[in-house]
Amino acid sequence: MGRIFCSILLFVCGNCVRQDLISQGDSNSQIYAAAEYLARKCGSPIPTPFPVAIGDIQKRNLDLCTIAITKSDCPFVSYPIACLLIYVDQPAGNIPWYTNFKDFYVTPKVP
């Protein structure tokens, strides 16, 4: 009976949803790679200030930031508003089907 209980407990705990966090170094590398891609595409330098990840970052928020950077139009003079999500401790929710990602997360820029 004890073994069955332990097996069930391990199975349930092993399948718990965990928050996916990306380390600070990996987060900064991904943001830099996206910024470098767009800077090369636009033929301009990477704008400053660069959005620096502080601590571990939610994977979804980091993904939204890097996708928004790569989907941005030239000239590359500032970062998309989606990059502010890297400073939020909770993962961003689902984007409603009727929301245009580019209109809400890419076109608005951080001053």
N, CA, C and O of each residue as an XYZ file, in Angstrom:
444
protein
N       0.823     -1.199      0.000
C       0.000      0.000      0.000
C       0.867      1.262      0.000
O       0.566      2.234     -0.693
N       1.937      1.232      0.780
C       2.839      2.381      0.854
C       3.524      2.658     -0.468
O       3.701      3.814     -0.853
N       3.912      1.591     -1.171
C       4.576      1.763     -2.466
C       3.629      2.364     -3.498
O       4.024      3.212     -4.298
N       2.395      1.923     -3.470
C       1.407      2.453     -4.416
C       1.193      3.939     -4.156
O       1.160      4.737     -5.093
N       1.047      4.313     -2.889
C       0.846      5.713     -2.525
C       2.041      6.554     -2.965
O       1.866      7.632     -3.532
N       3.250      6.067     -2.707
C       4.462      6.800     -3.104
C       4.556      6.917     -4.620
O       4.949      7.963     -5.138
N       4.201      5.864     -5.327
C       4.245      5.894     -6.789
C       3.265      6.918     -7.346
O       3.593      7.678     -8.257
N       2.065      6.927     -6.789
C       1.050      7.893     -7.234
C       1.499      9.310     -6.906
O       1.352     10.214     -7.728
N       2.044      9.506     -5.718
C       2.511     10.827     -5.307
C       3.628     11.322     -6.231
O       3.612     12.481     -6.647
N       4.582     10.470     -6.550
C       5.665     10.852     -7.458
C       5.139     11.155     -8.853
O       5.607     12.093     -9.500
N       4.182     10.382     -9.321
C       3.602     10.609    -10.645
C       2.892     11.955    -10.705
O       3.063     12.712    -11.660
N       2.095     12.251     -9.680
C       1.347     13.508     -9.646
C       2.303     14.686     -9.537
O       2.152     15.669    -10.263
N       3.279     14.605     -8.649
C       4.227     15.708     -8.478
C       5.120     15.877     -9.701
O       5.519     16.994    -10.030
N       5.429     14.792    -10.365
C       6.260     14.863    -11.562
C       5.553     15.511    -12.728
O       6.206     16.005    -13.647
N       4.226     15.522    -12.713
C       3.452     16.105    -13.807
C       2.912     17.485    -13.480
O       2.115     18.028    -14.245
N       3.325     18.062    -12.364
C       2.873     19.399    -11.999
C       3.423     20.404    -13.004
O       4.539     20.256    -13.503
N       2.633     21.416    -13.291
C       3.072     22.457    -14.210
C       4.034     23.367    -13.464
O       3.716     23.864    -12.383
N       5.196     23.580    -14.035
C       6.164     24.472    -13.412
C       6.357     25.684    -14.301
O       6.151     25.633    -15.513
N       6.748     26.751    -13.682
C       6.999     27.953    -14.460
C       8.324     27.788    -15.180
O       9.321     27.386    -14.580
N       8.332     28.091    -16.431
C       9.565     28.016    -17.204
C      10.313     29.329    -17.063
O       9.843     30.382    -17.495
N      11.471     29.249    -16.459
C      12.311     30.424    -16.280
C      13.587     30.265    -17.091
O      14.152     29.175    -17.176
N      14.028     31.351    -17.679
C      15.262     31.389    -18.450
C      16.265     32.218    -17.652
O      15.921     33.275    -17.123
N      17.492     31.742    -17.568
C      18.506     32.441    -16.774
C      18.779     33.833    -17.344
O      18.502     34.117    -18.509
N      19.321     34.674    -16.497
C      19.613     36.047    -16.890
C      20.555     36.094    -18.090
O      20.315     36.848    -19.033
N      21.608     35.308    -18.067
C      22.572     35.308    -19.165
C      21.959     34.849    -20.479
O      22.177     35.468    -21.521
N      21.186     33.757    -20.428
C      20.532     33.264    -21.642
C      19.497     34.262    -22.157
O      19.349     34.441    -23.366
N      18.784     34.908    -21.239
C      17.780     35.902    -21.635
C      18.435     37.068    -22.361
O      17.972     37.494    -23.419
N      19.517     37.581    -21.780
C      20.215     38.701    -22.415
C      20.787     38.305    -23.768
O      20.796     39.111    -24.699
N      21.265     37.072    -23.884
C      21.797     36.591    -25.164
C      20.708     36.534    -26.230
O      20.941     36.910    -27.379
N      19.520     36.064    -25.852
C      18.417     35.971    -26.815
C      17.955     37.355    -27.262
O      17.701     37.581    -28.446
N      17.850     38.270    -26.314
C      17.431     39.634    -26.664
C      18.480     40.277    -27.571
O      18.140     40.930    -28.558
N      19.754     40.088    -27.228
C      20.829     40.659    -28.046
C      20.818     40.070    -29.455
O      20.995     40.798    -30.432
N      20.612     38.763    -29.563
C      20.581     38.120    -30.883
C      19.444     38.679    -31.734
O      19.627     38.931    -32.925
N      18.271     38.874    -31.130
C      17.138     39.444    -31.869
C      17.439     40.883    -32.281
O      17.143     41.285    -33.407
N      18.032     41.661    -31.364
C      18.368     43.052    -31.668
C      19.439     43.129    -32.753
O      19.370     43.984    -33.636
N      20.419     42.244    -32.689
C      21.473     42.234    -33.702
C      20.902     41.868    -35.080
O      21.295     42.447    -36.093
N      19.979     40.911    -35.109
C      19.325     40.525    -36.367
C      18.635     41.726    -37.005
O      18.826     42.007    -38.188
N      17.826     42.438    -36.203
C      17.085     43.573    -36.755
C      18.026     44.715    -37.127
O      17.808     45.388    -38.134
N      19.064     44.940    -36.332
C      20.022     46.002    -36.642
C      20.719     45.727    -37.972
O      20.906     46.642    -38.775
N      21.100     44.489    -38.206
C      21.735     44.138    -39.485
C      20.750     44.289    -40.641
O      21.097     44.795    -41.709
N      19.512     43.839    -40.407
C      18.481     43.938    -41.447
C      18.237     45.398    -41.826
O      18.059     45.725    -42.999
N      18.231     46.263    -40.822
C      17.945     47.680    -41.054
C      19.199     48.486    -41.394
O      19.099     49.623    -41.853
N      20.376     47.904    -41.171
C      21.613     48.633    -41.426
C      21.847     49.749    -40.433
O      22.384     50.799    -40.788
N      21.451     49.534    -39.194
C      21.614     50.548    -38.157
C      22.219     49.907    -36.909
O      22.190     48.686    -36.763
N      22.766     50.726    -36.011
C      23.301     50.159    -34.774
C      22.174     49.725    -33.834
O      21.030     50.159    -33.972
N      22.516     48.871    -32.889
C      21.544     48.445    -31.875
C      21.243     49.651    -30.991
O      22.164     50.247    -30.433
N      19.964     50.021    -30.854
C      19.634     51.208    -30.061
C      19.910     51.010    -28.571
O      19.858     49.899    -28.043
N      20.200     52.110    -27.930
C      20.374     52.105    -26.476
C      19.266     52.947    -25.883
O      18.775     53.845    -26.568
N      18.849     52.720    -24.679
C      19.334     51.696    -23.756
C      18.808     50.311    -24.143
O      17.666     50.152    -24.573
N      19.670     49.331    -23.977
C      19.352     47.938    -24.282
C      18.524     47.360    -23.134
O      18.887     47.560    -21.975
N      17.415     46.642    -23.413
C      16.616     46.059    -22.318
C      17.365     44.898    -21.665
O      17.425     43.803    -22.224
N      17.924     45.132    -20.508
C      18.741     44.140    -19.811
C      17.863     43.321    -18.874
O      17.129     43.868    -18.052
N      17.953     42.005    -19.012
C      17.219     41.108    -18.115
C      17.899     41.116    -16.752
O      19.125     41.053    -16.653
N      17.092     41.193    -15.713
C      17.607     41.172    -14.345
C      17.030     39.946    -13.665
O      15.831     39.887    -13.391
N      17.874     38.975    -13.393
C      17.405     37.725    -12.789
C      16.796     36.817    -13.840
O      16.894     37.074    -15.040
N      16.166     35.752    -13.370
C      15.527     34.798    -14.275
C      14.256     35.408    -14.857
O      13.530     36.133    -14.176
N      13.999     35.103    -16.129
C      12.882     35.699    -16.870
C      11.899     34.612    -17.284
O      12.300     33.502    -17.635
N      10.608     34.937    -17.239
C       9.581     34.018    -17.711
C       9.800     33.750    -19.200
O       9.963     34.687    -19.982
N       9.805     32.497    -19.586
C      10.066     32.107    -20.974
C       9.079     32.768    -21.935
O       9.482     33.283    -22.977
N       7.804     32.757    -21.598
C       6.793     33.340    -22.494
C       7.040     34.831    -22.698
O       6.931     35.327    -23.819
N       7.368     35.540    -21.644
C       7.609     36.975    -21.759
C       8.850     37.257    -22.605
O       8.867     38.191    -23.407
N       9.882     36.444    -22.417
C      11.096     36.593    -23.223
C      10.799     36.304    -24.691
O      11.266     37.020    -25.577
N      10.029     35.262    -24.941
C       9.664     34.919    -26.322
C       8.885     36.051    -26.989
O       9.138     36.383    -28.147
N       7.937     36.642    -26.260
C       7.161     37.748    -26.835
C       8.066     38.925    -27.181
O       7.885     39.570    -28.214
N       9.038     39.204    -26.319
C       9.972     40.306    -26.574
C      10.815     40.034    -27.809
O      10.921     40.889    -28.688
N      11.413     38.858    -27.884
C      12.309     38.572    -29.012
C      11.544     38.466    -30.333
O      12.041     38.898    -31.373
N      10.346     37.898    -30.297
C       9.531     37.836    -31.518
C       9.143     39.243    -31.962
O       9.189     39.561    -33.150
N       8.759     40.085    -31.000
C       8.379     41.458    -31.338
C       9.558     42.221    -31.942
O       9.373     43.006    -32.872
N      10.763     41.998    -31.424
C      11.940     42.670    -31.996
C      12.139     42.232    -33.438
O      12.320     43.069    -34.323
N      12.107     40.925    -33.680
C      12.375     40.437    -35.039
C      11.269     40.803    -36.023
O      11.514     40.844    -37.228
N      10.061     41.068    -35.539
C       8.945     41.458    -36.413
C       8.858     42.968    -36.614
O       8.015     43.441    -37.376
N       9.719     43.729    -35.938
C       9.688     45.188    -36.040
C      10.123     45.653    -37.418
O      10.879     44.978    -38.116
N       9.627     46.822    -37.787
C       9.988     47.436    -39.063
C      11.197     48.349    -38.872
O      11.510     48.770    -37.758
N      11.858     48.638    -39.968
C      12.968     49.586    -39.955
C      12.388     50.993    -39.979
O      11.293     51.168    -40.513
N      13.038     51.981    -39.447
C      14.335     51.971    -38.798
C      14.236     51.425    -37.372
O      13.211     51.572    -36.705
N      15.303     50.805    -36.929
C      15.372     50.217    -35.590
C      15.947     51.266    -34.646
O      17.164     51.391    -34.504
N      15.048     52.026    -33.998
C      15.492     53.113    -33.120
C      15.112     52.896    -31.661
O      15.671     53.541    -30.774
N      14.164     51.994    -31.403
C      13.781     51.675    -30.024
C      13.166     50.280    -29.996
O      12.951     49.660    -31.037
N      12.890     49.805    -28.798
C      12.421     48.434    -28.612
C      10.898     48.384    -28.490
O      10.284     49.327    -27.990
N      10.286     47.282    -28.948
C       8.828     47.139    -28.850
C       8.359     47.121    -27.393
O       9.102     46.745    -26.486
N       7.137     47.527    -27.200
C       6.547     47.575    -25.860
C       6.510     46.185    -25.218
O       6.503     46.075    -23.992
N       6.488     45.140    -26.020
C       6.467     43.769    -25.490
C       7.708     43.469    -24.662
O       7.684     42.565    -23.827
N       8.787     44.204    -24.875
C      10.017     43.952    -24.112
C       9.898     44.395    -22.658
O      10.728     44.017    -21.831
N       8.895     45.178    -22.338
C       8.668     45.516    -20.927
C       8.222     44.292    -20.134
O       8.343     44.267    -18.909
N       7.709     43.280    -20.828
C       7.254     42.060    -20.147
C       8.393     41.297    -19.483
O       8.142     40.476    -18.600
N       9.643     41.546    -19.884
C      10.745     40.821    -19.247
C      10.925     41.255    -17.798
O      11.617     40.581    -17.035
N      10.313     42.368    -17.407
C      10.410     42.846    -16.029
C       9.211     42.432    -15.180
O       9.098     42.847    -14.026
N       8.315     41.619    -15.739
C       7.125     41.144    -15.027
C       7.385     39.724    -14.540
O       7.876     38.885    -15.296
N       7.058     39.455    -13.282
C       7.327     38.142    -12.688
C       6.368     37.051    -13.141
O       6.698     35.869    -13.048
N       5.198     37.419    -13.624
C       4.203     36.435    -14.055
C       4.233     36.304    -15.573
O       4.468     37.289    -16.272
N       3.997     35.092    -16.094
C       3.969     34.943    -17.552
C       2.776     35.684    -18.152
O       1.697     35.735    -17.561
N       2.989     36.247    -19.318
C       1.898     36.930    -20.015
C       0.828     35.912    -20.372
O       1.135     34.763    -20.688
N      -0.409     36.333    -20.322
C      -1.513     35.433    -20.656
C      -1.601     35.192    -22.149
O      -0.774     35.665    -22.928
N      -2.605     34.458    -22.519
C      -2.827     34.188    -23.939
C      -3.251     35.461    -24.656
O      -3.952     36.303    -24.095
N      -2.824     35.584    -25.880
C      -3.213     36.725    -26.699
C      -4.523     36.357    -27.380
O      -4.584     35.348    -28.084
N      -5.581     37.159    -27.185
C      -6.870     36.828    -27.808
C      -6.736     36.719    -29.326
O      -5.921     37.408    -29.940
N      -7.536     35.855    -29.912
C      -7.465     35.595    -31.352
C      -7.736     36.839    -32.181
O      -7.241     36.957    -33.302
N      -8.518     37.768    -31.641
C      -8.894     38.958    -32.398
C      -7.863     40.083    -32.266
O      -8.014     41.135    -32.889
N      -6.833     39.874    -31.473
C      -5.808     40.892    -31.271
C      -4.710     40.731    -32.313
O      -4.186     39.635    -32.514
N      -4.371     41.818    -32.965
C      -3.268     41.807    -33.920
C      -1.977     42.014    -33.132
O      -1.744     43.092    -32.586
N      -1.139     40.976    -33.075
C       0.100     41.013    -32.294
C       0.950     42.230    -32.653
O       1.478     42.910    -31.773
N       1.077     42.493    -33.930
C       1.941     43.595    -34.364
C       1.404     44.950    -33.908
O       2.176     45.820    -33.503
N       0.091     45.132    -33.971
C      -0.501     46.411    -33.568
C      -0.340     46.695    -32.078
O      -0.173     47.848    -31.682
N      -0.390     45.655    -31.252
C      -0.371     45.857    -29.808
C       0.999     45.670    -29.166
O       1.285     46.291    -28.142
N       1.850     44.828    -29.744
C       3.110     44.488    -29.084
C       4.355     44.890    -29.863
O       5.435     44.981    -29.278
N       4.237     45.131    -31.157
C       5.417     45.422    -31.973
C       5.496     46.901    -32.332
O       6.533     47.532    -32.129
N       4.418     47.454    -32.859
C       4.432     48.842    -33.326
C       4.639     49.855    -32.201
O       5.451     50.765    -32.365
N       3.936     49.740    -31.055
C       4.232     50.688    -29.967
C       5.657     50.461    -29.459
O       6.061     49.328    -29.199
N       6.396     51.536    -29.326
C       7.800     51.439    -28.919
C       8.007     52.048    -27.541
O       7.276     52.941    -27.114
N       9.023     51.540    -26.865
C       9.436     52.104    -25.583
C      10.263     53.340    -25.901
O      11.221     53.257    -26.669
N       9.904     54.500    -25.316
C      10.659     55.727    -25.646
C      12.093     55.671    -25.166
O      12.848     56.622    -25.367
